[in-house]
Amino acid sequence: MITNQAKILIVEDENIVAKDIFNRLSGLGYSAIKIAATGNEALEKAILDKPDLMLMDIMLSKGDYDGIETVQELADKADVPVIYLTAYADEASLIRSKSTRPYGYLLKPFQTKELQIAIEIALNKHKMERRRKVYNKLLSTVMKYVKDVVDPSSKKVGA
């Protein structure tokens, strides 16, 4: 079995479900897995532990926040991709969740292979987005210096 070093935070208020997901992830080779049962606990762990991915139950019955509110609260504090897990496929939840730009949405019950694929795609997409941000920042910096060196009206260098 290959050990995957991605840090995953499971946010699930039902202990049996959380342990099941934990065991599935362990079986897939993930070793850095943490569990939070409430939105507040998830916020705390996400800020302190900086997970690579969060698996977020939408309907958290414990605490002050549901899953979507937790992700909204986290958005300004940490850059963590989220895959929502839910037993409900209602339109209202889907619309609310889309506003948080999730990396995936799995309906419970789901197969281990579905979970694995969703995680791998989310991690890869997030990695590519981070690279794009770095390249854009670098390009912006280069363009700033080019503007400082080239006089746009005469197109002469060092004007």
Buried (B, 14 or more C-beta within 10 A) or exposed (E): EEEBEBBBBBBBBBEEBBEBBBEBBEEBEBEBBBBBBBBBBBBEBBEEBEBBBBBBBBBBEEBEBBBBBBBBBBBEEBEBBBBBBBEEEEEEBBEBBEEBEBBBBBEBEEEBEEBBEBBEEBBEEBEEEEEEEEEEEEEEEEEEEEEEEBEEEEEEEEE
